[in-house]
Amino acid sequence: MRPEISGKLALALETSSLLAHLVGSRLETTGQSQLARVARGIGNLAFAVSLPFAVKSTLSYIERARQSKRRNDK
């Protein structure tokens, strides 16, 4: 998977995680603690799933930068 795609997937999942936590917070204020717990659980899962994509993207970009620097140093 190209780093651009893995980075976009990571960002989408991280955004989903934040939105799920926002929904959980709103549900908590309305007294729906069970649904809030479910929403936060979904948010935690989305964040955990995003991590491998983010790591892959980051490592790919670091490797690209190293290769570019090596070419420029020659």
PDB file with SEQRES, HELIX, SHEET and CRYST1 records, atoms N, CA, C and O in Angstrom:
SEQRES   1 A   74  MET ARG PRO GLU ILE SER GLY LYS LEU ALA LEU ALA LEU          
SEQRES   2 A   74  GLU THR SER SER LEU LEU ALA HIS LEU VAL GLY SER ARG          
SEQRES   3 A   74  LEU GLU THR THR GLY GLN SER GLN LEU ALA ARG VAL ALA          
SEQRES   4 A   74  ARG GLY ILE GLY ASN LEU ALA PHE ALA VAL SER LEU PRO          
SEQRES   5 A   74  PHE ALA VAL LYS SER THR LEU SER TYR ILE GLU ARG ALA          
SEQRES   6 A   74  ARG GLN SER LYS ARG ARG ASN ASP LYS                          
HELIX    1 AA1 PRO A    3  THR A   29  1                                  27    
HELIX    2 AA2 SER A   33  ASP A   73  1                                  41    
CRYST1    1.000    1.000    1.000  90.00  90.00  90.00 P 1           1          
ATOM      1  N   MET A   1       0.846  -1.174   0.000  1.00  0.00           N  
ATOM      2  CA  MET A   1       0.000   0.000   0.000  1.00  0.00           C  
ATOM      3  C   MET A   1       0.891   1.237   0.000  1.00  0.00           C  
ATOM      4  O   MET A   1       1.851   1.324   0.764  1.00  0.00           O  
ATOM      5  N   ARG A   2       0.562   2.180  -0.858  1.00  0.00           N  
ATOM      6  CA  ARG A   2       1.358   3.401  -0.949  1.00  0.00           C  
ATOM      7  C   ARG A   2       1.187   4.241   0.317  1.00  0.00           C  
ATOM      8  O   ARG A   2       0.135   4.199   0.955  1.00  0.00           O  
ATOM      9  N   PRO A   3       2.222   5.002   0.678  1.00  0.00           N  
ATOM     10  CA  PRO A   3       2.132   5.786   1.923  1.00  0.00           C  
ATOM     11  C   PRO A   3       1.027   6.836   1.880  1.00  0.00           C  
ATOM     12  O   PRO A   3       0.456   7.178   2.915  1.00  0.00           O  
ATOM     13  N   GLU A   4       0.721   7.350   0.687  1.00  0.00           N  
ATOM     14  CA  GLU A   4      -0.350   8.346   0.606  1.00  0.00           C  
ATOM     15  C   GLU A   4      -1.686   7.724   1.010  1.00  0.00           C  
ATOM     16  O   GLU A   4      -2.483   8.341   1.717  1.00  0.00           O  
ATOM     17  N   ILE A   5      -1.916   6.499   0.553  1.00  0.00           N  
ATOM     18  CA  ILE A   5      -3.176   5.826   0.871  1.00  0.00           C  
ATOM     19  C   ILE A   5      -3.219   5.433   2.342  1.00  0.00           C  
ATOM     20  O   ILE A   5      -4.232   5.645   3.008  1.00  0.00           O  
ATOM     21  N   SER A   6      -2.134   4.867   2.852  1.00  0.00           N  
ATOM     22  CA  SER A   6      -2.136   4.469   4.263  1.00  0.00           C  
ATOM     23  C   SER A   6      -2.265   5.693   5.170  1.00  0.00           C  
ATOM     24  O   SER A   6      -2.898   5.619   6.223  1.00  0.00           O  
ATOM     25  N   GLY A   7      -1.674   6.812   4.769  1.00  0.00           N  
ATOM     26  CA  GLY A   7      -1.812   8.038   5.550  1.00  0.00           C  
ATOM     27  C   GLY A   7      -3.237   8.555   5.558  1.00  0.00           C  
ATOM     28  O   GLY A   7      -3.733   9.024   6.583  1.00  0.00           O  
ATOM     29  N   LYS A   8      -3.895   8.467   4.403  1.00  0.00           N  
ATOM     30  CA  LYS A   8      -5.293   8.915   4.330  1.00  0.00           C  
ATOM     31  C   LYS A   8      -6.203   8.013   5.153  1.00  0.00           C  
ATOM     32  O   LYS A   8      -7.117   8.488   5.827  1.00  0.00           O  
ATOM     33  N   LEU A   9      -5.948   6.714   5.092  1.00  0.00           N  
ATOM     34  CA  LEU A   9      -6.736   5.788   5.912  1.00  0.00           C  
ATOM     35  C   LEU A   9      -6.526   6.065   7.398  1.00  0.00           C  
ATOM     36  O   LEU A   9      -7.480   6.065   8.175  1.00  0.00           O  
ATOM     37  N   ALA A  10      -5.285   6.300   7.786  1.00  0.00           N  
ATOM     38  CA  ALA A  10      -4.996   6.603   9.190  1.00  0.00           C  
ATOM     39  C   ALA A  10      -5.722   7.871   9.626  1.00  0.00           C  
ATOM     40  O   ALA A  10      -6.322   7.915  10.700  1.00  0.00           O  
ATOM     41  N   LEU A  11      -5.663   8.893   8.792  1.00  0.00           N  
ATOM     42  CA  LEU A  11      -6.322  10.154   9.137  1.00  0.00           C  
ATOM     43  C   LEU A  11      -7.835   9.982   9.228  1.00  0.00           C  
ATOM     44  O   LEU A  11      -8.467  10.532  10.130  1.00  0.00           O  
ATOM     45  N   ALA A  12      -8.418   9.223   8.305  1.00  0.00           N  
ATOM     46  CA  ALA A  12      -9.863   8.990   8.343  1.00  0.00           C  
ATOM     47  C   ALA A  12     -10.265   8.238   9.611  1.00  0.00           C  
ATOM     48  O   ALA A  12     -11.266   8.569  10.246  1.00  0.00           O  
ATOM     49  N   LEU A  13      -9.488   7.239   9.968  1.00  0.00           N  
ATOM     50  CA  LEU A  13      -9.802   6.477  11.180  1.00  0.00           C  
ATOM     51  C   LEU A  13      -9.603   7.313  12.441  1.00  0.00           C  
ATOM     52  O   LEU A  13     -10.382   7.200  13.387  1.00  0.00           O  
ATOM     53  N   GLU A  14      -8.575   8.144  12.462  1.00  0.00           N  
ATOM     54  CA  GLU A  14      -8.353   9.013  13.622  1.00  0.00           C  
ATOM     55  C   GLU A  14      -9.482  10.034  13.755  1.00  0.00           C  
ATOM     56  O   GLU A  14      -9.922  10.337  14.863  1.00  0.00           O  
ATOM     57  N   THR A  15      -9.947  10.559  12.627  1.00  0.00           N  
ATOM     58  CA  THR A  15     -11.072  11.489  12.654  1.00  0.00           C  
ATOM     59  C   THR A  15     -12.331  10.787  13.145  1.00  0.00           C  
ATOM     60  O   THR A  15     -13.092  11.348  13.933  1.00  0.00           O  
ATOM     61  N   SER A  16     -12.549   9.563  12.683  1.00  0.00           N  
ATOM     62  CA  SER A  16     -13.697   8.782  13.153  1.00  0.00           C  
ATOM     63  C   SER A  16     -13.615   8.549  14.655  1.00  0.00           C  
ATOM     64  O   SER A  16     -14.626   8.595  15.356  1.00  0.00           O  
ATOM     65  N   SER A  17     -12.414   8.301  15.137  1.00  0.00           N  
ATOM     66  CA  SER A  17     -12.215   8.101  16.566  1.00  0.00           C  
ATOM     67  C   SER A  17     -12.608   9.346  17.355  1.00  0.00           C  
ATOM     68  O   SER A  17     -13.304   9.264  18.367  1.00  0.00           O  
ATOM     69  N   LEU A  18     -12.153  10.490  16.875  1.00  0.00           N  
ATOM     70  CA  LEU A  18     -12.501  11.743  17.557  1.00  0.00           C  
ATOM     71  C   LEU A  18     -14.003  11.992  17.540  1.00  0.00           C  
ATOM     72  O   LEU A  18     -14.578  12.413  18.544  1.00  0.00           O  
ATOM     73  N   LEU A  19     -14.635  11.733  16.404  1.00  0.00           N  
ATOM     74  CA  LEU A  19     -16.086  11.934  16.309  1.00  0.00           C  
ATOM     75  C   LEU A  19     -16.836  10.982  17.239  1.00  0.00           C  
ATOM     76  O   LEU A  19     -17.815  11.376  17.874  1.00  0.00           O  
ATOM     77  N   ALA A  20     -16.385   9.741  17.321  1.00  0.00           N  
ATOM     78  CA  ALA A  20     -17.035   8.785  18.217  1.00  0.00           C  
ATOM     79  C   ALA A  20     -16.897   9.229  19.674  1.00  0.00           C  
ATOM     80  O   ALA A  20     -17.832   9.080  20.461  1.00  0.00           O  
ATOM     81  N   HIS A  21     -15.742   9.768  20.029  1.00  0.00           N  
ATOM     82  CA  HIS A  21     -15.562  10.264  21.396  1.00  0.00           C  
ATOM     83  C   HIS A  21     -16.420  11.505  21.645  1.00  0.00           C  
ATOM     84  O   HIS A  21     -16.927  11.695  22.751  1.00  0.00           O  
ATOM     85  N   LEU A  22     -16.584  12.339  20.635  1.00  0.00           N  
ATOM     86  CA  LEU A  22     -17.467  13.501  20.767  1.00  0.00           C  
ATOM     87  C   LEU A  22     -18.905  13.047  20.991  1.00  0.00           C  
ATOM     88  O   LEU A  22     -19.598  13.572  21.863  1.00  0.00           O  
ATOM     89  N   VAL A  23     -19.349  12.079  20.209  1.00  0.00           N  
ATOM     90  CA  VAL A  23     -20.698  11.536  20.381  1.00  0.00           C  
ATOM     91  C   VAL A  23     -20.836  10.935  21.779  1.00  0.00           C  
ATOM     92  O   VAL A  23     -21.855  11.127  22.442  1.00  0.00           O  
ATOM     93  N   GLY A  24     -19.819  10.215  22.221  1.00  0.00           N  
ATOM     94  CA  GLY A  24     -19.850   9.637  23.562  1.00  0.00           C  
ATOM     95  C   GLY A  24     -19.972  10.694  24.642  1.00  0.00           C  
ATOM     96  O   GLY A  24     -20.695  10.517  25.622  1.00  0.00           O  
ATOM     97  N   SER A  25     -19.266  11.785  24.455  1.00  0.00           N  
ATOM     98  CA  SER A  25     -19.335  12.878  25.420  1.00  0.00           C  
ATOM     99  C   SER A  25     -20.733  13.494  25.453  1.00  0.00           C  
ATOM    100  O   SER A  25     -21.281  13.773  26.520  1.00  0.00           O  
ATOM    101  N   ARG A  26     -21.293  13.697  24.269  1.00  0.00           N  
ATOM    102  CA  ARG A  26     -22.657  14.261  24.198  1.00  0.00           C  
ATOM    103  C   ARG A  26     -23.679  13.315  24.828  1.00  0.00           C  
ATOM    104  O   ARG A  26     -24.582  13.750  25.543  1.00  0.00           O  
ATOM    105  N   LEU A  27     -23.528  12.031  24.559  1.00  0.00           N  
ATOM    106  CA  LEU A  27     -24.449  11.057  25.145  1.00  0.00           C  
ATOM    107  C   LEU A  27     -24.322  11.034  26.664  1.00  0.00           C  
ATOM    108  O   LEU A  27     -25.317  10.872  27.371  1.00  0.00           O  
ATOM    109  N   GLU A  28     -23.117  11.193  27.157  1.00  0.00           N  
ATOM    110  CA  GLU A  28     -22.895  11.208  28.608  1.00  0.00           C  
ATOM    111  C   GLU A  28     -23.637  12.375  29.254  1.00  0.00           C  
ATOM    112  O   GLU A  28     -24.213  12.229  30.332  1.00  0.00           O  
ATOM    113  N   THR A  29     -23.623  13.533  28.594  1.00  0.00           N  
ATOM    114  CA  THR A  29     -24.299  14.703  29.172  1.00  0.00           C  
ATOM    115  C   THR A  29     -25.815  14.559  29.154  1.00  0.00           C  
ATOM    116  O   THR A  29     -26.510  15.219  29.927  1.00  0.00           O  
ATOM    117  N   THR A  30     -26.336  13.698  28.275  1.00  0.00           N  
ATOM    118  CA  THR A  30     -27.788  13.490  28.239  1.00  0.00           C  
ATOM    119  C   THR A  30     -28.216  12.309  29.100  1.00  0.00           C  
ATOM    120  O   THR A  30     -29.386  11.926  29.097  1.00  0.00           O  
ATOM    121  N   GLY A  31     -27.271  11.732  29.834  1.00  0.00           N  
ATOM    122  CA  GLY A  31     -27.610  10.660  30.755  1.00  0.00           C  
ATOM    123  C   GLY A  31     -27.640   9.271  30.142  1.00  0.00           C  
ATOM    124  O   GLY A  31     -28.113   8.327  30.774  1.00  0.00           O  
ATOM    125  N   GLN A  32     -27.153   9.138  28.949  1.00  0.00           N  
ATOM    126  CA  GLN A  32     -27.154   7.827  28.281  1.00  0.00           C  
ATOM    127  C   GLN A  32     -25.758   7.211  28.378  1.00  0.00           C  
ATOM    128  O   GLN A  32     -25.036   7.088  27.388  1.00  0.00           O  
ATOM    129  N   SER A  33     -25.410   6.832  29.593  1.00  0.00           N  
ATOM    130  CA  SER A  33     -24.039   6.384  29.843  1.00  0.00           C  
ATOM    131  C   SER A  33     -23.696   5.079  29.133  1.00  0.00           C  
ATOM    132  O   SER A  33     -22.549   4.884  28.730  1.00  0.00           O  
ATOM    133  N   GLN A  34     -24.664   4.182  28.973  1.00  0.00           N  
ATOM    134  CA  GLN A  34     -24.381   2.914  28.288  1.00  0.00           C  
ATOM    135  C   GLN A  34     -24.033   3.170  26.819  1.00  0.00           C  
ATOM    136  O   GLN A  34     -23.061   2.610  26.312  1.00  0.00           O  
ATOM    137  N   LEU A  35     -24.802   3.996  26.142  1.00  0.00           N  
ATOM    138  CA  LEU A  35     -24.505   4.336  24.746  1.00  0.00           C  
ATOM    139  C   LEU A  35     -23.203   5.119  24.638  1.00  0.00           C  
ATOM    140  O   LEU A  35     -22.450   4.957  23.677  1.00  0.00           O  
ATOM    141  N   ALA A  36     -22.943   5.966  25.624  1.00  0.00           N  
ATOM    142  CA  ALA A  36     -21.692   6.730  25.629  1.00  0.00           C  
ATOM    143  C   ALA A  36     -20.502   5.787  25.715  1.00  0.00           C  
ATOM    144  O   ALA A  36     -19.494   5.992  25.039  1.00  0.00           O  
ATOM    145  N   ARG A  37     -20.614   4.767  26.535  1.00  0.00           N  
ATOM    146  CA  ARG A  37     -19.533   3.789  26.667  1.00  0.00           C  
ATOM    147  C   ARG A  37     -19.310   3.047  25.349  1.00  0.00           C  
ATOM    148  O   ARG A  37     -18.170   2.787  24.965  1.00  0.00           O  
ATOM    149  N   VAL A  38     -20.395   2.710  24.662  1.00  0.00           N  
ATOM    150  CA  VAL A  38     -20.284   2.030  23.366  1.00  0.00           C  
ATOM    151  C   VAL A  38     -19.614   2.946  22.345  1.00  0.00           C  
ATOM    152  O   VAL A  38     -18.727   2.516  21.607  1.00  0.00           O  
ATOM    153  N   ALA A  39     -20.037   4.206  22.305  1.00  0.00           N  
ATOM    154  CA  ALA A  39     -19.453   5.158  21.351  1.00  0.00           C  
ATOM    155  C   ALA A  39     -17.963   5.345  21.615  1.00  0.00           C  
ATOM    156  O   ALA A  39     -17.167   5.387  20.677  1.00  0.00           O  
ATOM    157  N   ARG A  40     -17.587   5.455  22.865  1.00  0.00           N  
ATOM    158  CA  ARG A  40     -16.162   5.604  23.189  1.00  0.00           C  
ATOM    159  C   ARG A  40     -15.380   4.335  22.857  1.00  0.00           C  
ATOM    160  O   ARG A  40     -14.225   4.403  22.437  1.00  0.00           O  
ATOM    161  N   GLY A  41     -16.006   3.196  23.044  1.00  0.00           N  
ATOM    162  CA  GLY A  41     -15.361   1.933  22.670  1.00  0.00           C  
ATOM    163  C   GLY A  41     -15.103   1.866  21.175  1.00  0.00           C  
ATOM    164  O   GLY A  41     -14.047   1.408  20.739  1.00  0.00           O  
ATOM    165  N   ILE A  42     -16.070   2.323  20.394  1.00  0.00           N  
ATOM    166  CA  ILE A  42     -15.890   2.378  18.939  1.00  0.00           C  
ATOM    167  C   ILE A  42     -14.767   3.349  18.599  1.00  0.00           C  
ATOM    168  O   ILE A  42     -13.952   3.076  17.718  1.00  0.00           O  
ATOM    169  N   GLY A  43     -14.724   4.476  19.293  1.00  0.00           N  
ATOM    170  CA  GLY A  43     -13.654   5.446  19.073  1.00  0.00           C  
ATOM    171  C   GLY A  43     -12.286   4.872  19.403  1.00  0.00           C  
ATOM    172  O   GLY A  43     -11.322   5.087  18.668  1.00  0.00           O  
ATOM    173  N   ASN A  44     -12.202   4.148  20.501  1.00  0.00           N  
ATOM    174  CA  ASN A  44     -10.931   3.519  20.876  1.00  0.00           C  
ATOM    175  C   ASN A  44     -10.507   2.484  19.840  1.00  0.00           C  
ATOM    176  O   ASN A  44      -9.329   2.390  19.493  1.00  0.00           O  
ATOM    177  N   LEU A  45     -11.466   1.713  19.349  1.00  0.00           N  
ATOM    178  CA  LEU A  45     -11.166   0.704  18.334  1.00  0.00           C  
ATOM    179  C   LEU A  45     -10.686   1.363  17.040  1.00  0.00           C  
ATOM    180  O   LEU A  45      -9.716   0.910  16.433  1.00  0.00           O  
ATOM    181  N   ALA A  46     -11.366   2.429  16.620  1.00  0.00           N  
ATOM    182  CA  ALA A  46     -10.958   3.131  15.396  1.00  0.00           C  
ATOM    183  C   ALA A  46      -9.541   3.672  15.531  1.00  0.00           C  
ATOM    184  O   ALA A  46      -8.753   3.602  14.588  1.00  0.00           O  
ATOM    185  N   PHE A  47      -9.218   4.208  16.695  1.00  0.00           N  
ATOM    186  CA  PHE A  47      -7.857   4.719  16.896  1.00  0.00           C  
ATOM    187  C   PHE A  47      -6.834   3.589  16.839  1.00  0.00           C  
ATOM    188  O   PHE A  47      -5.785   3.728  16.210  1.00  0.00           O  
ATOM    189  N   ALA A  48      -7.140   2.475  17.493  1.00  0.00           N  
ATOM    190  CA  ALA A  48      -6.209   1.340  17.491  1.00  0.00           C  
ATOM    191  C   ALA A  48      -5.992   0.808  16.078  1.00  0.00           C  
ATOM    192  O   ALA A  48      -4.876   0.429  15.720  1.00  0.00           O  
ATOM    193  N   VAL A  49      -7.050   0.779  15.280  1.00  0.00           N  
ATOM    194  CA  VAL A  49      -6.933   0.299  13.899  1.00  0.00           C  
ATOM    195  C   VAL A  49      -6.121   1.279  13.057  1.00  0.00           C  
ATOM    196  O   VAL A  49      -5.453   0.866  12.109  1.00  0.00           O  
ATOM    197  N   SER A  50      -6.165   2.554  13.382  1.00  0.00           N  
ATOM    198  CA  SER A  50      -5.443   3.562  12.590  1.00  0.00           C  
ATOM    199  C   SER A  50      -3.931   3.505  12.795  1.00  0.00           C  
ATOM    200  O   SER A  50      -3.174   3.924  11.919  1.00  0.00           O  
ATOM    201  N   LEU A  51      -3.489   2.999  13.928  1.00  0.00           N  
ATOM    202  CA  LEU A  51      -2.060   3.036  14.251  1.00  0.00           C  
ATOM    203  C   LEU A  51      -1.162   2.319  13.244  1.00  0.00           C  
ATOM    204  O   LEU A  51      -0.154   2.896  12.836  1.00  0.00           O  
ATOM    205  N   PRO A  52      -1.474   1.091  12.820  1.00  0.00           N  
ATOM    206  CA  PRO A  52      -0.583   0.458  11.832  1.00  0.00           C  
ATOM    207  C   PRO A  52      -0.489   1.245  10.524  1.00  0.00           C  
ATOM    208  O   PRO A  52       0.581   1.318   9.918  1.00  0.00           O  
ATOM    209  N   PHE A  53      -1.600   1.830  10.091  1.00  0.00           N  
ATOM    210  CA  PHE A  53      -1.579   2.634   8.868  1.00  0.00           C  
ATOM    211  C   PHE A  53      -0.704   3.871   9.045  1.00  0.00           C  
ATOM    212  O   PHE A  53       0.057   4.236   8.150  1.00  0.00           O  
ATOM    213  N   ALA A  54      -0.820   4.508  10.202  1.00  0.00           N  
ATOM    214  CA  ALA A  54      -0.017   5.701  10.467  1.00  0.00           C  
ATOM    215  C   ALA A  54       1.468   5.366  10.540  1.00  0.00           C  
ATOM    216  O   ALA A  54       2.300   6.101  10.009  1.00  0.00           O  
ATOM    217  N   VAL A  55       1.796   4.274  11.186  1.00  0.00           N  
ATOM    218  CA  VAL A  55       3.200   3.866  11.295  1.00  0.00           C  
ATOM    219  C   VAL A  55       3.763   3.536   9.923  1.00  0.00           C  
ATOM    220  O   VAL A  55       4.877   3.945   9.597  1.00  0.00           O  
ATOM    221  N   LYS A  56       3.006   2.800   9.115  1.00  0.00           N  
ATOM    222  CA  LYS A  56       3.475   2.441   7.779  1.00  0.00           C  
ATOM    223  C   LYS A  56       3.712   3.682   6.933  1.00  0.00           C  
ATOM    224  O   LYS A  56       4.732   3.790   6.252  1.00  0.00           O  
ATOM    225  N   SER A  57       2.784   4.604   6.974  1.00  0.00           N  
ATOM    226  CA  SER A  57       2.921   5.833   6.205  1.00  0.00           C  
ATOM    227  C   SER A  57       4.138   6.626   6.658  1.00  0.00           C  
ATOM    228  O   SER A  57       4.919   7.100   5.832  1.00  0.00           O  
ATOM    229  N   THR A  58       4.299   6.770   7.953  1.00  0.00           N  
ATOM    230  CA  THR A  58       5.437   7.520   8.492  1.00  0.00           C  
ATOM    231  C   THR A  58       6.763   6.886   8.090  1.00  0.00           C  
ATOM    232  O   THR A  58       7.679   7.579   7.648  1.00  0.00           O  
ATOM    233  N   LEU A  59       6.863   5.576   8.242  1.00  0.00           N  
ATOM    234  CA  LEU A  59       8.108   4.891   7.885  1.00  0.00           C  
ATOM    235  C   LEU A  59       8.399   4.997   6.390  1.00  0.00           C  
ATOM    236  O   LEU A  59       9.556   5.128   5.989  1.00  0.00           O  
ATOM    237  N   SER A  60       7.359   4.941   5.571  1.00  0.00           N  
ATOM    238  CA  SER A  60       7.554   5.074   4.121  1.00  0.00           C  
ATOM    239  C   SER A  60       8.071   6.458   3.767  1.00  0.00           C  
ATOM    240  O   SER A  60       8.966   6.594   2.932  1.00  0.00           O  
ATOM    241  N   TYR A  61       7.517   7.480   4.393  1.00  0.00           N  
ATOM    242  CA  TYR A  61       7.980   8.841   4.110  1.00  0.00           C  
ATOM    243  C   TYR A  61       9.408   9.060   4.611  1.00  0.00           C  
ATOM    244  O   TYR A  61      10.186   9.764   3.967  1.00  0.00           O  
ATOM    245  N   ILE A  62       9.756   8.473   5.739  1.00  0.00           N  
ATOM    246  CA  ILE A  62      11.128   8.588   6.243  1.00  0.00           C  
ATOM    247  C   ILE A  62      12.089   7.934   5.260  1.00  0.00           C  
ATOM    248  O   ILE A  62      13.143   8.491   4.957  1.00  0.00           O  
ATOM    249  N   GLU A  63      11.731   6.760   4.764  1.00  0.00           N  
ATOM    250  CA  GLU A  63      12.589   6.062   3.799  1.00  0.00           C  
ATOM    251  C   GLU A  63      12.731   6.870   2.511  1.00  0.00           C  
ATOM    252  O   GLU A  63      13.821   6.945   1.942  1.00  0.00           O  
ATOM    253  N   ARG A  64      11.646   7.470   2.054  1.00  0.00           N  
ATOM    254  CA  ARG A  64      11.723   8.332   0.862  1.00  0.00           C  
ATOM    255  C   ARG A  64      12.675   9.500   1.090  1.00  0.00           C  
ATOM    256  O   ARG A  64      13.475   9.840   0.219  1.00  0.00           O  
ATOM    257  N   ALA A  65      12.582  10.103   2.257  1.00  0.00           N  
ATOM    258  CA  ALA A  65      13.452  11.244   2.561  1.00  0.00           C  
ATOM    259  C   ALA A  65      14.911  10.813   2.600  1.00  0.00           C  
ATOM    260  O   ALA A  65      15.783  11.537   2.120  1.00  0.00           O  
ATOM    261  N   ARG A  66      15.185   9.649   3.163  1.00  0.00           N  
ATOM    262  CA  ARG A  66      16.563   9.141   3.189  1.00  0.00           C  
ATOM    263  C   ARG A  66      17.093   8.918   1.781  1.00  0.00           C  
ATOM    264  O   ARG A  66      18.217   9.307   1.464  1.00  0.00           O  
ATOM    265  N   GLN A  67      16.282   8.292   0.940  1.00  0.00           N  
ATOM    266  CA  GLN A  67      16.705   8.027  -0.438  1.00  0.00           C  
ATOM    267  C   GLN A  67      16.944   9.326  -1.194  1.00  0.00           C  
ATOM    268  O   GLN A  67      17.901   9.440  -1.960  1.00  0.00           O  
ATOM    269  N   SER A  68      16.080  10.295  -0.978  1.00  0.00           N  
ATOM    270  CA  SER A  68      16.235  11.588  -1.637  1.00  0.00           C  
ATOM    271  C   SER A  68      17.513  12.278  -1.170  1.00  0.00           C  
ATOM    272  O   SER A  68      18.231  12.871  -1.975  1.00  0.00           O  
ATOM    273  N   LYS A  69      17.795  12.200   0.122  1.00  0.00           N  
ATOM    274  CA  LYS A  69      19.008  12.820   0.655  1.00  0.00           C  
ATOM    275  C   LYS A  69      20.248  12.139   0.086  1.00  0.00           C  
ATOM    276  O   LYS A  69      21.222  12.810  -0.253  1.00  0.00           O  
ATOM    277  N   ARG A  70      20.218  10.814  -0.020  1.00  0.00           N  
ATOM    278  CA  ARG A  70      21.362  10.088  -0.592  1.00  0.00           C  
ATOM    279  C   ARG A  70      21.610  10.514  -2.038  1.00  0.00           C  
ATOM    280  O   ARG A  70      22.758  10.694  -2.445  1.00  0.00           O  
ATOM    281  N   ARG A  71      20.540  10.674  -2.811  1.00  0.00           N  
ATOM    282  CA  ARG A  71      20.688  11.103  -4.206  1.00  0.00           C  
ATOM    283  C   ARG A  71      21.257  12.512  -4.286  1.00  0.00           C  
ATOM    284  O   ARG A  71      22.081  12.805  -5.152  1.00  0.00           O  
ATOM    285  N   ASN A  72      20.823  13.374  -3.393  1.00  0.00           N  
ATOM    286  CA  ASN A  72      21.298  14.760  -3.399  1.00  0.00           C  
ATOM    287  C   ASN A  72      22.736  14.876  -2.910  1.00  0.00           C  
ATOM    288  O   ASN A  72      23.450  15.801  -3.297  1.00  0.00           O  
ATOM    289  N   ASP A  73      23.164  13.948  -2.062  1.00  0.00           N  
ATOM    290  CA  ASP A  73      24.534  13.984  -1.539  1.00  0.00           C  
ATOM    291  C   ASP A  73      25.560  13.507  -2.561  1.00  0.00           C  
ATOM    292  O   ASP A  73      26.747  13.801  -2.424  1.00  0.00           O  
ATOM    293  N   LYS A  74      25.123  12.785  -3.573  1.00  0.00           N  
ATOM    294  CA  LYS A  74      26.072  12.246  -4.571  1.00  0.00           C  
ATOM    295  C   LYS A  74      26.498  13.281  -5.566  1.00  0.00           C  
ATOM    296  O   LYS A  74      27.288  12.986  -6.464  1.00  0.00           O  
TER     297      LYS A  74                                                      
END                                                                             
